[in-house]
Amino acid sequence: MMNREGLLSSLKGLSKNVYSREELLPEMDLLEEEMAQIVFEDGLDIPAEYVHMSYIMKRMHIMNNRAGNVADQELKKLSRLAAIFSNHVRAQQSGITGEDRVEQYLGYMKSNHVVLRNLQLSDGVHNTEIDFLVLKQGVATIVEVKNSKRDVYIDEAGDMYKVGRYENFDSHLGAKMDFRVEIIQQLLKDAGYENMRIEKVVVFTNNRIQIKKDYHGFRVCFLSRLPHLIDDFYGTGVIQFTKHLQQMADYIQNKDLNEYYPFEMDVQEFKEAFVDAYLKIKGYDQPVEDGLFTRFKTVIHSLFNMPTTQHVSY
């Protein structure tokens, strides 16, 4: 007999309260794999790495239909939560894929350089994340990666909007980049390299979109242009020797907070909705009573529901 608590305890993916950025996608993949193993108990007809939430939900709807649509309400709730989960998965995948491509293109730079990725830094009060910091002789370049599928407008204040049928605010990008400059300036000063010039670049990985920018506080480019753009930056003041680049990188890397963040949805609610829908479809949604207690109830029921004695005349 299937047990609700047993099924819930078997879903170990995303079981912690907080995660590092590197942990998140593998944890999501694990949860999908565990759900797939429950739903496809008779075996998968595609490789496990291709079993994503949409495939799991499709299977559950087929199972529910075969069972007479007994879990329509449960599946309605589960579908809503599954859509939220899938959006998080896609966002993580898109971000990692975009950053992987940026790292690949930075490898095409001709000048000697050191690349730091996914830095979490603080000024002691506020924290920020830097996708990439590229250190070369005399110049530190802060790189922000954007994977927008829609056209982009950056206004005079540095605020970014995604443009389509409607114009949607995305972020105070200019202010964020300025804050990152302040932190990097202080770290370089503390490390003894205060003469380093700092550049800001926002790189878009999708070259099919259009970008309009009325802000002059940072540069924008598409992926193919990025290595050439940074190569063309020249430092001011004392030019640092190549041997100093790793020293700078090590100092900044040691300031990385390595923070852990909560997953931005109620995972326990999602897991419970999945288990409840599955058990309802399989017909195990009602609690099962102890066998002895069930027999006792049957005897009592029969005693109080005996038919009235009828006297028959012969």
N, C-alpha and C positions, 0 to 999 in steps of 0.2 A: 504494500500500500504506500502510495506517495505521501510524503510528509512535507508540509509547508516550510517548517523551520529547517528541515534537512536540505531542501532545495535552495532556500535563501543562503544557508551557510556554504553551499557549493559555489556560489557566485563570489569569488574572491577578488576579481578585478575591481579597482577603484574602492578599496575597502578602508583606505586611510583617510585621515581628515585633511591632510595637506600633501602637496606634491611639488617636486621640482619640475622645471620646464621639460627636462629630458625624460622624466618618468611618465608624463601624462599620456602620450600617445600609446606607448606599450601597454599601459594599464587599460586604456579604452579597448585596444585590440584584444586583450585577455578577456575582458567582460563579454565582448561580442562572441568570442570563441566558446566561452562557457555557456552562453545562452544557446548558441547553435548546437552544442552537444546535447542539450536537453531537448530542444525542439526536433532535431533530426536524429532521434534515438535509433532509427533504423539505418543510419549511415548517410553521409553526404554524397551528393552526385557531382560536386565541384570541389576543387582544392580548398582547404580550410582558410587560406589567406584571402580568398575571394568572398568569403561568407560575411557580408556586412549586414547592418541592421535592416536595410530594405529587403534583403533576401529572407531574413528571419521573420519579419512582419508579414511578408507575402505568404510564407509557409503557415503562419499562425492563422491568417484569414482563411486559407484553404481548409485547415483542420477545423476551424470553427464552423465553416459552411457545411462540412461533412457531418458535424455533430448537431446540426439543426440550428445553428446561430445562437447557441446557448450563452455565449460570452460577448455579445454585442457591446454591452455597456463597459465591460472590463477592457475590451479591445479599443474602445473609443478613448479611454483614459491612457492606455498604453501607447497608442499611436501618437498622441500629443507629446508624451514624454520622449518617445523614440525619435520624433522629429527634432526635438531640442538636442538630444544626445548626438544625433547625426550631424547637426549643424556644428557642434563643438568638434567632432571628429574631422569634418571637412576643413574647419578653420585651422586646426592644428596641422593637418596634412599640408594645406596650402602654405602656411607659414614656414614649415620645415623645408618643403620643396623649394620655395622661393629663396630661402637663405642658403640652401645647398647650391643653388645655381649661382648666387652672388659669390659665394666662396670659390666656386669653380672659376668664375671670371676674374676674380682678384688674383688668381694664380697666373693670369696672363700678363700681369704687370712686369715691366722691364726693370724698374728700379728695385733696389734692395728694400725689403719691407718686412714687417711683422704684422700679422692679423690676429686680433682678439675678437671673439664672437660671443654674443649673448652676455654682456656684462651687466650686472646689477649693482649699481653704485648709489652712494648717498652723500649728502652734504652734512649729515648729522641730524637733519630734521626731515627732509623729504628724499624719497628714493626715486630712481629712474632706471630704465633699461636701455641699453645701447645695443643695437643689432650687431654692428661691426665697428671696431676702432682700428684704423690702418695707420701704422707708424712707419714713416720713412725719414730720411735725413732732413731734419728741419721742419717737418710737417706731420701733424696728427689729424687724420680725417675721420670725422664721425659720419657713419653711413646708416641711414634709416631705410629699411626695405618695405616697399608697398606692393601688394599683389592685387590691386584693384582691377575688377572686370569692367568697370564703368569709367566714363570720362571724368576728369578731375579738374576742379577749379580751386586755386589757392589765392585768397584775396589779399588786400594790402596789409592786413594785420597778421598774415601768416596762417590764417585758419583755412583748413582744407575741407572741401565739399565734394561729394560724389554726385555727378550730374547725369540725369537721365530724364525720364518723364517728370520726375520731381528732383529737386536739389536737396540732398540730405547732408547735414553737417557730419563730418567725420572726426576731426580733432583740432585742438589748438596746436598745430604742428610747429609753427614758428616759436612759440613760447617753450615748447618741449625741447626743441633743438638748442635754444639759447641757454636753458637750464643745464643741459648736458655739457655745453661749452664751459660753463662756470665750474662744473665739477672736474672736468678734465684739466682745465687751467690750474686749478688748485692742486690736483694730484701731480701734475708735471712740475709745478713749483716746489712741492714738498719733496719730489724726487731729485730736484736739482737741475731741472730742464725747463726753466720758465721762459726761455727764449723761443720755444717751439711755436710755430704758427699753427692755428687750428682752423680747419675747413669743415664745412657742413654740406653733405650731399644727401638728397633723397632720390633713391633709385627705384624705378618702376619696372617690374619684371614682365609686364604685359605690354608689348610694343604695339598692340592694336588699338590702344585707347588714345584719346587726345588729352593733352594737358595744357591748361591755360594758367599762367602765374603772373600775378601783379605784385608779388612780394619779392624783395631783393635780399632777404636775410640768409638764404641758402640757395644752392644750385640744385637743379633737377636733371635727371638724365635717364635714358633707358639702359638696360643691362649691358648691351654691347659697347656702350660708350664709357662705362664706369672705369675700367682699368686705365684707359688713355687719359681720362680726366684727372685721376689721382696722380698718374705719372707726370702730368704737366704742372702740378703744384710745386712751387719752390718756396723754401723756408726763408725766413728773415732772421736777422741777428746772427748769432753763432750757429753755424751748421753742425749738427751732431754727426759724429762718425758712426759708421755702421755697427761697430762693436757696442755702441751705447743703446741700440734699439732693443735688444733683448733685456737689458737692464731696466729700461723704461717699462717694457711689457710685463716683466716679472713684478715690478712694483705695483703697477695698476691691477694686475691679475690678483695680487694678494689682497686688494681692497674689495674684490668681488664679494658681495653679500651671500651669494648662493642661497637666496631666499626660497622658501617653500610657500605655495599658494593653495587655497582651497579650490576644489573643482566647482565651477559656477552652475551647479544644478543639484537638486536633492537626489543623490544617487540611490539612497535607501528607498525612497518613494518609487523610483524607477524600477528597482529590483522587485519590490513588493508587487507593483502593478503587473510586471511580467509573470511572476510566479502565480498570482491570483488568476490571471487570464488563462494561463496554461492549465492550472488545476481545474478550472471551471470547464474548459474544453474537454479535458480528459475525464470529467465526471467525478473528480475527487475534491470538490469544493466544500462538501459538508463534512463536519467532524465525525470521526468514526468512534462509536462508543465501545467500551469494553464488552467482550462477548458475554461474560457472566451477567453484567448489568442489563444487557439487552434481553437475555432470556428471562431475567426477573421481571422486567417490564412487560414482557409478553404474557407471563403467568398472571400478573395483576390485572392486565387489560382483559384477559379472558374471564377472570372471576367477576369483574364488574360489568361484563357485557354478555353474561350467559342468557340465553333465551328464556322467556317466561314459560313455566310448565303448563302444558295444555291437557285438560281432562277430556278424554275421548269416550263417547258413549258407544257401547256395543249393541 
